């Protein structure tokens, strides 16, 4: 209950000291602005230098992921492909296949 009774005083002193501190805050902001601009320039330069490497690594990671995904999808079908290759090899060498060809 006490903090509700003191609320008008807290607001009044807060506004008063806020107005008194405003010039110092603006002065600090104006003095700090060149450093913020310099920080932005450094971040931009480093970003432009690092960006090609990041893009190359990203493309390599995407290619590796697609290769792994393709291998994961094709891998279970490899036994069927081996059986089909064996059947094709055996039927290609049979006498019936030669007779049909010639």
C-alpha positions as CSV (number, residue, x, y, z in Angstrom):
1,X,0.0,0.0,0.0
2,X,2.9,2.3,0.7
3,X,4.2,2.1,-2.8
4,X,0.8,3.3,-4.1
5,X,0.9,6.2,-1.8
6,X,4.4,7.2,-2.9
7,X,3.6,6.7,-6.6
8,X,2.9,10.5,-7.4
9,X,6.2,11.4,-5.8
10,X,8.1,8.8,-7.7
11,X,6.5,10.0,-10.9
12,X,7.3,13.6,-10.2
13,X,10.9,13.0,-9.2
14,X,11.4,10.6,-12.1
15,X,10.1,13.2,-14.6
16,X,12.2,15.9,-13.0
17,X,15.4,14.0,-13.0
18,X,14.7,12.6,-16.5
19,X,14.4,16.2,-17.8
20,X,17.6,17.2,-16.0
21,X,19.5,14.1,-17.4
22,X,18.3,14.6,-21.0
23,X,21.0,17.0,-22.1
24,X,23.7,14.6,-20.7
25,X,22.1,11.7,-22.5
26,X,22.0,13.6,-25.8
27,X,25.6,14.7,-25.3
28,X,26.7,11.1,-24.6
29,X,24.7,9.9,-27.6
30,X,26.3,12.5,-29.9
31,X,29.7,11.6,-28.6
32,X,29.1,7.9,-29.0
33,X,27.7,8.2,-32.6
34,X,31.0,8.2,-34.4
35,X,32.0,5.0,-32.6
36,X,28.7,3.4,-33.6
37,X,29.4,4.4,-37.2
38,X,32.9,3.0,-37.0
39,X,31.6,-0.2,-35.5
40,X,29.1,-0.5,-38.4
41,X,31.8,0.1,-41.0
42,X,34.0,-2.6,-39.4
43,X,31.2,-5.1,-39.2
44,X,30.3,-4.4,-42.9
45,X,33.9,-4.8,-44.0
46,X,34.4,-8.1,-42.1
47,X,31.0,-9.3,-43.3
48,X,31.9,-8.7,-46.9
49,X,35.2,-10.5,-46.4
50,X,33.7,-13.5,-44.7
51,X,30.5,-13.8,-46.8
52,X,32.1,-15.7,-49.7
53,X,33.5,-18.3,-47.4
54,X,30.2,-18.7,-45.6
55,X,28.5,-19.1,-49.0
56,X,31.0,-21.8,-50.1
57,X,30.6,-23.7,-46.9
58,X,26.8,-23.5,-47.1
59,X,26.8,-24.8,-50.6
60,X,29.1,-27.6,-49.7
61,X,26.8,-28.5,-46.7
62,X,23.7,-28.5,-48.9
63,X,25.5,-30.7,-51.5
64,X,26.6,-33.2,-48.8
65,X,23.1,-33.2,-47.3
66,X,21.5,-33.9,-50.7
67,X,24.0,-36.7,-51.3
68,X,23.3,-38.3,-47.9
69,X,19.6,-38.0,-48.5
70,X,19.9,-39.6,-51.9
71,X,22.0,-42.4,-50.5
72,X,19.5,-42.9,-47.7
73,X,16.7,-43.2,-50.2
74,X,18.6,-45.4,-52.7
75,X,20.4,-47.5,-50.2
76,X,17.5,-49.8,-49.3
77,X,16.8,-50.4,-53.0
78,X,20.3,-51.6,-53.8
79,X,19.6,-55.3,-53.0
80,X,16.7,-55.2,-55.5
81,X,19.0,-53.6,-58.1
82,X,21.7,-56.3,-57.5
83,X,19.0,-59.1,-58.0
84,X,17.8,-57.4,-61.1
85,X,21.3,-57.1,-62.4
86,X,21.9,-60.8,-61.8
87,X,18.7,-61.7,-63.6
88,X,19.6,-59.5,-66.5
89,X,23.1,-61.0,-66.7
90,X,21.8,-64.6,-66.6
91,X,19.1,-64.0,-69.2
92,X,21.4,-62.1,-71.5
93,X,23.7,-65.1,-71.7
94,X,21.0,-67.8,-72.1
95,X,20.4,-69.7,-75.3
96,X,16.8,-68.4,-75.6
97,X,18.0,-64.8,-75.6
98,X,20.5,-65.5,-78.3
99,X,17.9,-67.3,-80.4
100,X,15.6,-64.3,-80.2
101,X,18.3,-62.0,-81.3
102,X,19.6,-63.9,-84.2
